[in-house]
């Protein structure tokens, strides 16, 4: 029998049992739709996380203070980093383009009768560049202003919006914890992450923050920007050994600071998000499996029901292979139809999610092909056993079957 | 055409062996019209299944058109059933969802014969059912269904038609109509072997083989042939 006639026969028998065909295909539809939508949601979430993280710069090394350990007694002292550490790194470490020491705390900001609570970040002249901020209006503070501990401030866009609305803030004065600061600049918005809005902060010289505002001598972190991402590891090692010498740490002792590489952070974030996507896809894959078992189930029922038909076909000259093909085509057709509808529904679900949830979902061609390939594969795999069972029926028994 | 030598079939039901057919040696020439008679359980259906290559003998040999059936593989046997032998059953065995024409067409499709629709329609014409070609089996009477089944059996122009109680489910006059179709097929040269337990039906054949307990106990040429 020609494959075309086999297809015609398969389609006819599927149409003859429309409801049953639909219910069988439903398993595949749900399976494929969930695989597609879950992968696209996971993938979209991953891409978005990565791109927002990338906004903070990827060639950055961050140093944070750690606990100081003396004779295996750890103290709570985390004030191990000082401004001089940052200066030493800046002058002694090669392959870097900038260093920014930071102290930050949240503080009450007032302008006229409006006030807001925001993060005040005391930092150096390279910070904007390192943290990927761009000036919108005005200027950034100079090294002269840092040295002379001036009360000047650059505002993030969220702060500008909260305090000034549409008015240009440059040249105005705000009060931070009661003292006046002159606004000399504002930044272009970077966009908020769900847990953190980078535009909701103001920048002042690190010396001003230490001496005039917070009354501290230590700093809370040092960001170092590398010229090239490939140099990050070398720089990290050198910074570590430099700071160990400066802090007088013996070889057997642990450092009293942590050095983090932002690209590692990015990678581990990306990996976590990928695992999440795989997990979602895997759970959805289980429903694909269940759908496949549904197909096998129905095919077995269908073969029992059509035992006599199979006997007739064998008696009039159908080969085993032709009987087998007929039933395989039926099961593949069911999963093919289910897969097709499932893809459409999956795309619809991921679009709806991106509309309602407000984040991009990515339906990749790859995930469509995988889901579709899987569904046809499931059709063949779970159709094979029933089809073989049909082909191996004894024609005499099959003809007698009522 | 058909030559069996000590053909036997034994079924195993658990520990008990049932000898359905014992040492059947027959020779049927091309163009013969043979009736196989006997009470139920006498082995006539087993003989038909073996002759129709639906079943394999336990011992003995079966030559069909000088081919030893033993030497044929599954696919070749399927081809024999498709091209060399036509089957007619007591309960018609038509596909319920297919029209009369599609039922008749089916052996042609399995045999990859071209112009299958035209040939199928010709076969239906041959049994006088061309007008009902679009009807499904459940829209046809018993006699019409059996005629569709005969059309299906002869559509590939087989040398042999095997009919297992073809009139068993029909009334006498319809049965006689069916038998006259077999007679006329036989007169055109088709070998016909039919199983029946009615003397009147057997009298259409020129030779009667009577079976009992798996043996052939009588094999005679009919002196009077019904027309």
Contacts between the chains, C-beta under 8 A, distances in Angstrom:
chain1	res1	chain2	res2	distance
A	1	B	109	5.0
A	1	B	110	5.0
A	1	B	112	6.9
A	2	B	109	7.2
A	2	B	112	6.5
A	5	B	109	4.9
A	12	B	97	6.9
A	13	B	97	7.3
A	16	B	97	5.5
A	308	B	93	7.2
A	309	B	95	5.9
A	311	B	93	7.6
A	312	B	93	4.9
A	312	B	94	7.7
A	312	B	95	6.5
A	313	B	106	7.4
A	313	B	110	7.6
A	314	B	54	7.5
A	314	B	78	7.4
A	314	B	81	7.5
A	315	B	52	7.3
A	315	B	54	6.3
A	315	B	81	6.3
A	315	B	87	5.1
A	315	B	93	7.4
A	316	B	81	6.7
A	316	B	82	6.5
A	316	B	87	6.8
A	316	B	106	6.0
A	316	B	107	4.6
A	316	B	110	6.5
A	316	B	152	6.8
A	317	B	78	5.4
A	317	B	79	6.6
A	317	B	80	8.0
A	317	B	81	4.5
A	317	B	82	2.3
A	317	B	83	7.0
A	317	B	107	5.7
A	317	B	110	4.7
A	317	B	111	6.3
A	317	B	156	7.8
A	318	B	78	6.5
A	318	B	82	7.9
A	318	B	110	5.2
A	319	B	74	7.2
A	319	B	75	5.2
A	319	B	78	4.3
A	319	B	79	7.9
A	319	B	110	7.6
A	320	B	74	5.8
A	320	B	75	7.6
A	320	B	78	7.4
A	321	B	75	7.6
A	322	B	110	6.6
A	395	B	54	4.8
A	395	B	55	8.0
A	396	B	49	5.5
A	396	B	54	5.5
A	396	B	55	5.8
A	399	B	54	7.9
A	399	B	89	7.2
A	399	B	93	6.6
